[in-house]
Amino acid sequence: MPRAAGGMGPGAPAAAAAAVEVPGTVLESLPNALYRVQLETEARPQVVAHVSGAAALRRILPGEAVVVELLAYDPGRGRIVRRRF
C-alpha cells in the first residue's frame, strides 16, 4: 500500500505529532554516533541524542548549539534535527 504524501499517512507513528523541539548545546560525543546534549530547559537538563537526516552528513562537535526533538514516550532520548546559529 503506498504511503500518503508528507509521511503522515496511516503508517506514521502517533508520537511524531507530539515531538517538541528544544534548543541545547552538545556536551560530548559518545560511541555509536550518539551525543550528550545539555538542554536549555529546567525540566530535563541532559539527554542522549542521535543525528537525523542531512545533519548526519556533517560532523557535530562538542560546544555546538543544536535543536533537539524530544518525543513524549522517552524524554531522556532525542534527535538532533539541526544546528542553531
C-alpha positions as CSV (number, residue, x, y, z in Angstrom):
1,M,0.0,0.0,0.0
2,P,1.5,3.4,-0.9
3,R,2.2,5.9,1.8
4,A,0.5,9.3,1.8
5,A,2.4,12.4,0.8
6,G,4.2,14.1,3.6
7,G,4.8,11.0,5.6
8,M,1.8,11.4,7.9
9,G,-0.3,8.6,6.5
10,P,-1.9,5.7,8.3
11,G,1.5,4.0,8.9
12,A,3.1,7.1,10.5
13,P,3.8,6.8,14.3
14,A,1.4,8.7,16.5
15,A,4.3,10.1,18.6
16,A,5.6,12.0,15.6
17,A,2.9,14.7,16.1
18,A,3.8,15.0,19.8
19,A,7.5,15.9,19.3
20,V,8.9,19.0,20.9
21,E,11.9,21.0,19.7
22,V,14.2,22.3,22.4
23,P,17.5,24.2,22.0
24,G,20.6,22.8,23.5
25,T,24.4,22.5,23.5
26,V,26.4,19.4,22.7
27,L,28.5,18.3,25.7
28,E,30.3,15.2,24.4
29,S,30.4,12.8,21.6
30,L,29.5,9.2,22.6
31,P,30.1,5.9,20.8
32,N,27.7,4.7,18.0
33,A,27.0,8.3,16.7
34,L,25.3,9.4,19.9
35,Y,25.8,12.8,21.6
36,R,25.1,14.0,25.2
37,V,23.2,17.3,24.9
38,Q,22.6,20.0,27.6
39,L,19.1,21.4,27.1
40,E,18.1,25.0,27.9
41,T,15.1,23.9,29.9
42,E,14.9,23.0,33.6
43,A,12.5,20.0,33.1
44,R,15.2,17.7,31.7
45,P,18.8,19.1,31.9
46,Q,20.5,16.4,29.7
47,V,19.5,13.9,27.0
48,V,21.3,11.4,24.8
49,A,20.6,12.2,21.1
50,H,21.4,10.9,17.7
51,V,21.7,13.0,14.5
52,S,18.9,12.8,11.9
53,G,18.6,13.3,8.2
54,A,21.0,15.5,6.3
55,A,22.5,16.8,9.5
56,A,24.1,13.3,9.8
57,L,26.4,14.1,6.9
58,R,28.2,16.8,8.9
59,R,30.2,16.3,12.0
60,I,28.9,17.8,15.1
61,L,31.5,18.8,17.7
62,P,31.1,19.4,21.5
63,G,30.1,23.0,22.2
64,E,27.9,23.4,19.2
65,A,24.4,24.8,19.6
66,V,21.8,22.5,18.2
67,V,18.0,21.9,18.2
68,V,16.9,18.6,19.7
69,E,13.5,17.0,19.0
70,L,12.2,15.1,22.1
71,L,9.4,12.5,21.9
72,A,6.7,12.1,24.5
73,Y,7.4,8.3,25.0
74,D,11.1,8.7,26.0
75,P,12.1,12.2,27.2
76,G,15.6,11.0,28.0
77,R,16.5,10.5,24.4
78,G,16.2,12.8,21.4
79,R,17.1,13.5,17.8
80,I,19.3,16.4,16.7
81,V,17.4,18.0,13.8
82,R,19.6,21.0,13.0
83,R,22.3,23.4,14.2
84,R,21.4,26.6,15.8
85,F,23.2,29.8,14.6
